[in-house]
């Protein structure tokens, strides 16, 4: 006992002259997880000073780690640490550039995106070089995940648009130099670039850039094609966008047509009006071609009041259902004060907004006292892609639309009444056959979306996206393929 105490004391004072096994001691383990035997070694089948591990109650003899001198170990650790710290320093700089780049992307100005692109990609390349010098695959993987991957996503989101922008500038210069044939050849390159962009972005599921980016590119392309007498396949890449804006417990849907017309269907509660305005501004939208007020409930038309007050609206389409709330009166007052043309929707009519799409009214003013059943129901079709926007229409209205013989089949269903069990019958789902369901819903005490509705959608293998879970939901289509960006 006395010998053990004296030995421990000597070890703690670094006076023990035996082999140096990274400070292994009888009562503990070294940095490698093992130690050496000092007392009663023979009864364990060990020699005094023999290095071993304890594993699952058994003693495992292993070769002792080679002692490393301070002269060889310290410089290696220092070099490793220096490389890692340099990578982190460059990574933090890259992250700050990423934040700046993402702000420009969200602003939707292709010229600003183009101006920052080279600097940003250079910073990314620098970080990749720094990480390449860091020892250890695990360290490199962590650094890549934290710094490189988010930046690469931003680059891959914008590379094709930047390439198109630069190619269009080259084409413009060729036209100014009267090199029309060369310009036409470059336009063919542009067509291949656009096609490739669609394929890659669809396969990668990349978040779509603000619509203003594509609008500027297509406008520039259109004028250059006109200058060369080449108006070829520009229309082939037109997309339609359907934005389900997160307005909490309410409804607001923005449609941007293939020819960049804008339709705003409802605006949520009045308190959500500023959010809708901010959403529009973020996409460079300062006017609306058509506002559709599906019905006069405050959680649908309230947010339209700030919209009508602050930006130009060319036309309002209303359900025709009268309400007595102050919100409804404010809505009517603004339409009157701003002298905005107002039309009462008629069941069966088609709205003339963009010749490339069809918008049909399947339900409008209804005899019921229930404002929800007065909801304007719209079917929006672009080539083979269909969207059914049902407002708050109940199951009885769904049944009427089916009995009236309307073709309700649609790939995307805007689920009625925020997912309430008053809407979305099984009969409706059998008629619509949707692949995707969008539910506009926020925190509420009504139990929306209803468990029964969610289970029914799952039964029919419909993908469900709610604004409560995902925030703003953007669905785009070229008329054939549909992409969900959340």
C-alpha positions as CSV (number, residue, x, y, z in Angstrom):
1,X,0.0,0.0,0.0
2,X,2.8,2.4,1.0
3,X,4.7,1.6,-2.2
4,X,1.6,2.4,-4.3
5,X,1.2,5.8,-2.6
6,X,4.9,6.7,-3.0
7,X,4.8,5.6,-6.7
8,X,1.7,7.7,-7.4
9,X,3.4,10.7,-5.8
10,X,6.5,10.2,-7.9
11,X,4.4,10.0,-11.1
12,X,2.5,13.1,-10.3
13,X,5.9,14.9,-9.8
14,X,7.2,13.5,-13.0
15,X,10.1,11.9,-11.1
16,X,9.5,8.4,-12.3
17,X,12.3,7.3,-14.5
18,X,10.6,4.4,-16.2
19,X,9.3,4.3,-19.8
20,X,7.4,7.4,-21.0
21,X,3.9,6.1,-22.1
22,X,2.1,9.5,-22.5
23,X,1.7,9.9,-18.8
24,X,0.0,6.5,-18.2
25,X,-0.6,5.8,-14.5
26,X,-2.0,2.8,-12.5
27,X,-5.3,4.5,-11.9
28,X,-5.9,6.1,-15.3
29,X,-5.4,5.9,-19.0
30,X,-3.3,7.8,-21.4
31,X,-4.5,9.7,-24.5
32,X,-4.6,6.4,-26.4
33,X,-6.9,4.8,-23.9
34,X,-4.3,2.4,-22.4
35,X,-1.8,2.2,-19.5
36,X,1.0,0.1,-18.1
37,X,1.0,-2.5,-15.4
38,X,2.8,-1.7,-12.1
39,X,1.5,-4.0,-9.3
40,X,0.5,-7.7,-9.2
41,X,1.1,-7.9,-12.9
42,X,1.9,-11.6,-13.0
43,X,-1.6,-12.6,-11.8
44,X,-3.1,-10.8,-14.8
45,X,-0.6,-12.5,-17.2
46,X,1.3,-9.2,-17.6
47,X,4.9,-8.1,-17.0
48,X,5.6,-5.1,-14.9
49,X,5.5,-2.1,-17.1
50,X,3.7,-4.0,-19.9
51,X,1.3,-1.7,-21.9
52,X,-2.4,-2.9,-22.2
53,X,-6.1,-2.0,-22.5
54,X,-9.1,-3.0,-20.4
55,X,-11.9,-4.1,-22.7
56,X,-15.3,-5.6,-21.6
57,X,-13.7,-6.8,-18.3
58,X,-10.8,-8.4,-20.1
59,X,-7.2,-7.3,-20.4
60,X,-5.9,-6.8,-24.0
61,X,-2.2,-6.6,-24.5
62,X,-1.1,-4.3,-27.4
63,X,2.1,-2.8,-28.5
64,X,2.9,0.4,-26.6
65,X,2.6,3.6,-28.6
66,X,5.9,4.9,-29.7
67,X,7.1,7.9,-27.6
68,X,7.2,11.1,-29.6
69,X,9.6,13.8,-28.7
70,X,8.6,17.4,-28.3
71,X,10.9,18.3,-31.2
72,X,8.9,16.2,-33.7
73,X,5.4,16.4,-32.4
74,X,5.0,20.1,-31.7
75,X,5.7,21.4,-35.2
76,X,3.3,18.9,-36.8
77,X,0.5,20.0,-34.4
78,X,1.3,23.6,-35.1
79,X,1.2,23.1,-38.9
80,X,-2.1,21.2,-38.7
81,X,-3.7,23.8,-36.4
82,X,-2.5,26.6,-38.6
83,X,-4.0,25.1,-41.8
84,X,-7.3,24.5,-40.0
85,X,-7.4,28.1,-38.6
86,X,-6.6,29.5,-42.0
87,X,-9.5,27.5,-43.6
88,X,-11.9,28.7,-40.9
89,X,-10.8,32.3,-41.4
90,X,-11.3,32.1,-45.1
91,X,-14.6,30.3,-44.5
92,X,-16.0,33.1,-42.3
93,X,-15.0,35.6,-45.0
94,X,-16.8,33.4,-47.6
95,X,-19.9,33.3,-45.4
96,X,-20.0,37.1,-45.2
97,X,-19.7,37.2,-49.0
98,X,-22.5,34.6,-49.3
99,X,-24.8,36.7,-47.2
100,X,-24.1,39.7,-49.5
101,X,-24.6,37.6,-52.6
102,X,-27.9,36.1,-51.4
103,X,-29.2,39.6,-50.7
104,X,-28.5,40.5,-54.2
105,X,-30.0,37.3,-55.5
106,X,-33.2,38.0,-53.6
107,X,-33.3,41.5,-55.0
108,X,-33.7,40.0,-58.4
109,X,-31.4,42.3,-60.3
110,X,-29.4,40.3,-62.8
111,X,-26.9,43.0,-63.4
112,X,-26.0,43.1,-59.7
113,X,-25.8,39.3,-59.5
114,X,-23.5,39.3,-62.5
115,X,-21.3,42.0,-61.0
116,X,-20.7,40.0,-57.8
117,X,-20.5,36.6,-59.4
118,X,-16.7,36.5,-60.2
119,X,-15.6,37.9,-56.8
120,X,-17.8,35.4,-55.0
121,X,-16.7,32.4,-57.0
122,X,-13.1,33.5,-56.4
123,X,-13.7,33.6,-52.7
124,X,-15.2,30.1,-52.9
125,X,-12.2,28.8,-54.8
126,X,-9.8,30.2,-52.2
127,X,-11.7,28.4,-49.5
128,X,-11.6,25.1,-51.3
129,X,-7.8,25.5,-51.7
130,X,-7.4,26.3,-47.9
131,X,-9.5,23.3,-47.0
132,X,-7.4,21.1,-49.3
133,X,-4.4,21.8,-47.0
134,X,-6.2,20.7,-43.8
135,X,-5.1,17.2,-42.6
136,X,-7.8,14.7,-41.9
137,X,-10.8,13.8,-44.1
138,X,-13.2,14.4,-41.3
139,X,-12.0,17.9,-40.7
140,X,-12.2,18.7,-44.4
141,X,-15.7,17.2,-44.7
142,X,-16.9,19.4,-41.8
143,X,-15.4,22.5,-43.3
144,X,-16.8,21.8,-46.7
145,X,-20.3,21.2,-45.2
146,X,-20.1,24.5,-43.2
147,X,-18.6,26.8,-45.8
148,X,-18.3,25.4,-49.3
149,X,-21.7,23.7,-49.8
150,X,-23.9,26.7,-49.0
151,X,-21.8,28.8,-51.3
152,X,-21.9,26.2,-54.1
153,X,-25.7,26.2,-54.0
154,X,-25.8,29.9,-54.5
155,X,-23.3,29.6,-57.4
156,X,-25.3,26.8,-59.0
157,X,-28.5,28.7,-58.6
158,X,-27.1,31.6,-60.6
159,X,-24.5,30.2,-63.0
160,X,-26.9,29.7,-65.9
161,X,-28.6,33.1,-65.6
162,X,-25.2,34.8,-65.3
163,X,-24.0,32.9,-68.4
164,X,-27.1,33.9,-70.3
165,X,-26.7,37.5,-69.3
166,X,-23.1,37.6,-70.5
167,X,-23.9,35.7,-73.7
168,X,-26.7,38.2,-74.5
169,X,-24.2,41.0,-74.1
170,X,-21.9,39.3,-76.5
171,X,-24.8,38.9,-79.0
172,X,-25.7,42.6,-78.6
173,X,-22.1,43.6,-79.4
174,X,-22.1,41.4,-82.5
175,X,-25.3,43.0,-83.7
176,X,-23.7,46.5,-83.1
177,X,-20.7,45.3,-85.2
178,X,-23.2,44.2,-88.0
179,X,-22.1,40.6,-87.5
180,X,-25.6,39.3,-87.7
181,X,-24.8,35.7,-88.7
182,X,-22.4,35.3,-85.8
183,X,-25.2,36.7,-83.5
184,X,-27.6,34.1,-84.9
185,X,-25.1,31.4,-84.1
186,X,-24.7,32.6,-80.6
187,X,-28.5,32.6,-80.2
188,X,-28.5,28.9,-80.9
189,X,-25.9,28.5,-78.2
190,X,-28.3,30.4,-75.9
191,X,-31.1,28.0,-76.7
192,X,-28.9,25.1,-75.7
193,X,-27.9,26.9,-72.5
194,X,-31.5,27.6,-71.5
195,X,-32.5,24.0,-72.2
196,X,-29.6,22.7,-70.1
197,X,-30.5,25.2,-67.3
198,X,-34.0,23.8,-67.1
199,X,-32.8,20.2,-67.0
200,X,-30.1,20.8,-64.3
201,X,-32.3,23.0,-62.1
202,X,-35.2,20.6,-62.3
203,X,-32.9,17.6,-61.5
204,X,-31.3,19.4,-58.6
205,X,-34.4,20.9,-57.1
206,X,-32.9,24.4,-56.9
207,X,-34.9,27.3,-55.5
208,X,-36.1,29.4,-58.4
209,X,-34.6,32.9,-58.7
210,X,-36.9,35.9,-58.4
211,X,-39.1,36.2,-61.5
212,X,-37.6,39.6,-62.4
213,X,-34.3,37.9,-63.4
214,X,-35.9,35.7,-66.0
215,X,-38.1,38.6,-67.2
216,X,-35.1,40.8,-67.9
217,X,-33.3,38.1,-69.7
218,X,-36.2,37.1,-71.8
219,X,-37.0,40.8,-72.7
220,X,-33.4,41.3,-73.7
221,X,-33.4,38.1,-75.7
222,X,-36.6,39.0,-77.4
223,X,-35.2,42.4,-78.6
224,X,-32.0,40.8,-79.9
225,X,-33.9,38.1,-81.8
226,X,-36.0,40.8,-83.4
227,X,-32.8,42.6,-84.4
228,X,-31.5,39.4,-86.1
229,X,-34.8,38.5,-87.6
230,X,-34.7,35.3,-85.5
231,X,-37.7,34.9,-83.3
232,X,-37.3,31.1,-82.8
233,X,-37.8,29.1,-79.7
234,X,-38.1,31.9,-77.1
235,X,-41.6,30.9,-76.2
236,X,-40.6,27.3,-75.4
237,X,-39.0,28.3,-72.1
238,X,-41.8,30.4,-70.7
239,X,-42.8,29.4,-67.1
240,X,-45.9,30.1,-65.1
241,X,-45.4,30.7,-61.3
242,X,-47.9,30.1,-58.6
243,X,-46.9,31.6,-55.2
244,X,-48.7,30.5,-52.1
245,X,-47.7,33.4,-49.8
246,X,-47.4,32.7,-46.1
247,X,-50.0,35.1,-44.6
248,X,-50.6,33.0,-41.5
249,X,-54.3,31.9,-41.0
250,X,-55.5,33.3,-44.3
251,X,-55.2,33.0,-48.0
252,X,-53.1,34.8,-50.6
253,X,-51.9,33.4,-53.9
254,X,-49.9,35.2,-56.6
255,X,-49.9,34.0,-60.2
256,X,-47.2,35.2,-62.6
257,X,-48.3,34.1,-66.1
258,X,-45.9,32.9,-68.9
259,X,-46.1,36.5,-70.4
260,X,-45.4,38.0,-66.9
261,X,-48.9,39.2,-66.2
262,X,-49.7,39.3,-62.4
263,X,-52.8,38.0,-60.7
264,X,-53.2,38.3,-56.9
265,X,-55.9,36.0,-55.5
266,X,-56.8,37.3,-52.0
267,X,-54.4,39.0,-49.5
268,X,-54.9,37.4,-46.1
269,X,-55.9,39.5,-43.1
270,X,-55.4,43.2,-43.1
271,X,-52.4,42.7,-40.7
272,X,-50.8,40.6,-43.4
273,X,-51.1,43.3,-46.1
274,X,-47.5,44.6,-45.4
275,X,-46.1,41.1,-45.8
276,X,-47.9,40.8,-49.2
277,X,-46.5,44.1,-50.3
278,X,-43.0,43.1,-49.2
279,X,-43.3,39.8,-51.0
280,X,-44.3,41.7,-54.2
281,X,-41.5,44.2,-53.9
282,X,-38.9,41.5,-53.3
283,X,-39.9,40.2,-56.8
284,X,-39.8,43.6,-58.4
285,X,-43.6,43.7,-58.7
286,X,-45.0,47.3,-58.4
287,X,-48.4,46.8,-60.0
288,X,-51.0,44.0,-60.3
289,X,-52.9,43.3,-63.5
290,X,-55.8,41.6,-61.8
291,X,-56.9,41.2,-58.2
292,X,-59.4,38.4,-57.4
293,X,-61.3,38.7,-54.1
294,X,-62.7,35.2,-53.7
295,X,-65.2,36.1,-51.0
296,X,-65.5,39.0,-48.5
297,X,-64.2,37.3,-45.3
298,X,-61.5,39.3,-43.6
299,X,-58.8,36.6,-43.8
300,X,-59.1,36.8,-47.6
301,X,-59.7,40.5,-48.5
302,X,-58.2,42.2,-45.4
303,X,-54.7,42.2,-46.9
304,X,-56.0,43.5,-50.2
305,X,-56.7,46.9,-48.5
306,X,-53.0,47.8,-48.1
307,X,-52.3,46.4,-51.6
308,X,-55.0,48.6,-53.2
309,X,-53.9,51.6,-51.2
310,X,-50.2,51.3,-52.1
311,X,-49.7,49.9,-55.6
312,X,-51.4,50.2,-59.0
313,X,-54.2,47.6,-59.6
314,X,-55.6,47.5,-63.1
315,X,-58.7,45.5,-62.4
316,X,-60.6,43.8,-59.5
317,X,-62.7,40.7,-59.9
318,X,-65.1,40.2,-57.0
319,X,-67.4,37.3,-56.0
320,X,-70.4,39.7,-55.7
321,X,-71.2,38.5,-52.2
322,X,-72.0,41.5,-50.0
323,X,-70.7,41.8,-46.4
324,X,-71.3,44.3,-43.6
325,X,-67.8,44.3,-42.0
326,X,-65.7,47.4,-41.9
327,X,-62.9,45.6,-43.7
328,X,-65.3,44.9,-46.6
329,X,-66.4,48.5,-46.7
330,X,-62.8,49.8,-46.7
331,X,-62.1,47.5,-49.6
332,X,-65.0,48.8,-51.6
333,X,-64.1,52.4,-50.7
334,X,-60.6,52.1,-52.0
335,X,-61.8,50.6,-55.3
336,X,-64.1,53.5,-55.7
337,X,-61.6,56.2,-54.7
338,X,-59.0,54.9,-57.1
339,X,-61.5,54.3,-59.8
340,X,-60.4,50.7,-60.4
341,X,-62.5,48.8,-62.8
342,X,-64.5,46.1,-60.9
343,X,-66.1,43.0,-62.4
344,X,-68.4,40.5,-60.7
345,X,-67.3,37.0,-61.6
346,X,-69.8,34.8,-63.4
347,X,-69.7,31.0,-63.1
348,X,-68.4,29.4,-66.3
349,X,-66.7,32.6,-67.6
350,X,-63.0,32.6,-68.7
351,X,-60.8,35.5,-67.5
352,X,-58.8,37.1,-70.3
353,X,-55.4,37.8,-68.7
354,X,-52.8,36.0,-70.8
355,X,-53.4,34.3,-74.1
356,X,-51.0,31.4,-73.1
357,X,-53.2,30.3,-70.2
358,X,-56.8,29.5,-69.5
359,X,-58.5,30.7,-66.3
360,X,-62.1,29.5,-65.8
361,X,-64.5,30.5,-63.0
362,X,-66.2,27.3,-61.7
363,X,-68.1,28.9,-58.8
364,X,-69.0,32.5,-57.9
365,X,-71.9,34.3,-56.2
366,X,-74.1,31.7,-54.5
367,X,-77.5,31.9,-52.9
368,X,-76.2,30.6,-49.6
369,X,-75.9,32.9,-46.6
370,X,-72.5,31.3,-46.0
371,X,-69.8,33.6,-47.5
372,X,-67.5,30.7,-47.9
373,X,-69.8,29.1,-50.4
374,X,-69.7,32.3,-52.5
375,X,-66.0,31.7,-53.0
376,X,-64.7,32.2,-56.6
377,X,-63.2,28.9,-57.6
378,X,-60.6,29.1,-60.4
379,X,-59.1,26.5,-62.6
380,X,-55.8,27.8,-64.1
381,X,-54.4,25.8,-67.0
382,X,-51.0,26.2,-68.8
383,X,-50.6,23.6,-71.5
384,X,-50.7,20.2,-69.6
385,X,-50.4,21.8,-66.1
386,X,-53.6,22.6,-64.1
387,X,-54.1,24.3,-60.8
388,X,-57.5,24.3,-58.9
389,X,-57.9,27.2,-56.5
390,X,-60.9,26.6,-54.3
391,X,-61.1,29.5,-51.9
392,X,-63.2,28.4,-48.9
393,X,-65.8,26.6,-50.9
394,X,-67.5,23.8,-48.9
395,X,-68.3,20.2,-49.8
396,X,-71.7,21.1,-51.2
397,X,-70.1,23.5,-53.7
398,X,-67.6,20.8,-54.6
399,X,-70.4,18.4,-55.4
400,X,-72.2,21.1,-57.5
401,X,-69.1,21.6,-59.6
402,X,-68.9,17.9,-60.2
403,X,-72.6,17.6,-61.0
404,X,-72.3,20.6,-63.4
405,X,-69.9,18.6,-65.5
406,X,-66.8,20.8,-65.0
407,X,-63.4,19.1,-65.7
408,X,-61.8,19.5,-62.2
409,X,-58.8,17.4,-63.0
410,X,-55.6,19.2,-61.8
411,X,-52.1,18.4,-60.8
412,X,-52.1,21.0,-58.0
413,X,-55.0,21.5,-55.6
414,X,-55.2,24.6,-53.3
415,X,-57.0,22.8,-50.5
416,X,-60.3,24.5,-49.5
417,X,-60.8,26.5,-46.3
418,X,-57.3,26.1,-44.9
419,X,-57.7,22.3,-44.7
420,X,-61.0,22.4,-42.7
421,X,-63.1,19.3,-42.8
422,X,-65.9,21.4,-44.3
423,X,-64.1,21.1,-47.6
424,X,-62.1,18.6,-49.6
425,X,-64.4,15.6,-49.9
426,X,-63.2,12.2,-51.1
427,X,-65.5,12.7,-54.1
428,X,-63.6,15.9,-55.0
429,X,-60.2,14.1,-54.8
430,X,-61.5,11.4,-57.1
431,X,-62.5,14.1,-59.6
432,X,-59.3,16.2,-59.3
433,X,-56.6,13.5,-59.0
434,X,-54.1,15.9,-57.6
435,X,-50.4,15.2,-57.2
436,X,-49.7,18.2,-55.0
437,X,-51.8,19.8,-52.3
438,X,-51.0,23.3,-51.0
439,X,-52.7,24.4,-47.8
440,X,-52.6,28.1,-46.7
441,X,-52.8,27.9,-42.9
442,X,-51.2,29.4,-39.8
443,X,-51.5,29.1,-36.0
444,X,-55.2,28.7,-35.3
445,X,-57.7,27.3,-32.8
446,X,-59.9,25.6,-35.4
447,X,-57.8,22.5,-35.8
448,X,-56.7,23.4,-39.4
449,X,-55.6,21.5,-41.3
450,X,-58.0,18.8,-40.2
451,X,-56.5,15.4,-39.5
452,X,-59.2,13.8,-41.5
453,X,-58.4,15.9,-44.6
454,X,-54.7,15.3,-44.2
455,X,-55.3,11.5,-43.9
456,X,-57.5,11.6,-46.9
457,X,-54.8,13.4,-49.0
458,X,-52.3,10.8,-47.8
459,X,-54.7,8.0,-48.8
460,X,-54.6,9.3,-52.4
461,X,-50.8,9.7,-52.2
462,X,-50.9,13.5,-52.6
463,X,-47.8,15.5,-51.6
464,X,-48.8,18.0,-48.9
465,X,-47.3,21.4,-48.5
466,X,-48.5,23.9,-45.9
467,X,-47.5,27.5,-45.4
468,X,-47.5,26.8,-41.7
469,X,-44.7,24.3,-42.1
470,X,-42.8,25.6,-45.1
471,X,-43.6,29.3,-45.2
472,X,-43.9,30.7,-48.8
473,X,-44.4,28.0,-51.4
474,X,-43.6,28.6,-55.0
475,X,-44.7,26.1,-57.7
476,X,-43.4,26.6,-61.2
477,X,-44.3,24.9,-64.5
478,X,-43.3,25.1,-68.1
479,X,-46.6,23.6,-69.0
480,X,-45.4,20.1,-68.7
481,X,-43.2,19.7,-65.7
482,X,-44.2,21.0,-62.2
483,X,-41.6,21.9,-59.6
484,X,-42.2,22.8,-55.9
485,X,-39.9,25.3,-54.3
486,X,-40.3,25.8,-50.6
